[in-house]
């Protein structure tokens, strides 16, 4: 499945898709949100994560890991408060 296949919906039913190089997610509440994501990141393949109820982008996995590892090192050094 691809991002273009998702149907935007009002929150809280709106689809949630992970972003690259971040631990954030984009909610698709309207076509503008979806089209902006596609313009910035391409019409990438997505996979449903049943446990966390969001769409994951396998192509972003490496960048997200780098980001999360750096965030973990920062938290270990400076705390997470």
C-alpha positions as CSV (number, residue, x, y, z in Angstrom):
1,X,0.0,0.0,0.0
2,X,1.1,3.6,-0.6
3,X,0.5,6.9,1.1
4,X,-1.7,8.0,-1.8
5,X,-4.1,5.0,-1.0
6,X,-4.9,6.5,2.5
7,X,-8.2,8.3,3.0
8,X,-7.9,11.5,5.2
9,X,-10.4,11.6,8.0
10,X,-11.2,13.9,11.0
11,X,-9.2,13.4,14.2
12,X,-9.2,10.9,16.0
13,X,-9.9,8.6,13.0
14,X,-7.3,10.2,10.8
15,X,-4.5,8.0,9.5
16,X,-1.1,8.5,11.2
17,X,2.1,8.0,9.1
18,X,5.6,8.2,10.6
19,X,8.0,10.9,9.4
20,X,11.7,10.4,8.3
21,X,14.6,11.3,10.7
22,X,12.2,11.9,13.6
23,X,10.0,10.1,16.1
24,X,7.0,12.2,15.0
25,X,3.9,11.2,12.9
26,X,1.8,13.1,10.4
27,X,-2.0,13.0,10.7
28,X,-3.9,13.1,7.5
29,X,-7.0,15.1,8.4
30,X,-7.4,16.4,4.9
31,X,-6.0,16.1,1.3
32,X,-3.7,19.0,1.8
33,X,-1.9,17.2,4.7
34,X,-1.6,14.0,2.6
35,X,-0.5,15.8,-0.6
36,X,2.1,17.9,1.4
37,X,3.5,14.6,2.8
38,X,3.7,13.1,-0.7
39,X,5.4,16.2,-2.1
40,X,8.0,16.2,0.6
41,X,8.6,12.4,0.9
42,X,7.2,10.8,-2.2
43,X,4.4,8.3,-2.5
44,X,6.2,5.8,-0.3
45,X,5.1,2.3,0.6
46,X,3.5,2.0,4.0
47,X,2.9,-0.9,6.4
48,X,0.3,-1.1,9.2
49,X,1.6,-1.5,12.7
50,X,-1.2,-3.2,14.6
51,X,0.4,-2.8,18.0
52,X,0.8,1.0,17.8
53,X,-2.1,1.6,15.3
54,X,-0.1,3.7,12.8
55,X,1.4,3.4,9.4
56,X,5.1,2.7,9.2
57,X,7.4,3.6,6.2
58,X,10.0,0.9,5.7
59,X,12.1,3.3,3.6
60,X,12.4,5.6,6.7
61,X,13.6,2.9,9.1
62,X,17.3,3.7,8.9
63,X,16.9,7.4,9.3
64,X,14.5,6.9,12.2
65,X,17.0,4.6,13.9
66,X,19.8,7.1,13.6
67,X,17.5,9.8,15.1
68,X,16.3,7.6,17.9
69,X,19.8,6.4,18.8
70,X,21.0,10.0,19.0
71,X,18.0,11.0,21.1
72,X,18.7,8.0,23.4
73,X,22.4,9.1,23.8
74,X,21.3,12.6,24.7
75,X,18.8,11.4,27.3
76,X,21.4,9.2,28.9
77,X,23.8,12.1,29.1
78,X,21.5,14.9,30.1
79,X,18.3,13.2,31.3
80,X,14.9,13.2,29.8
81,X,13.1,15.8,31.8
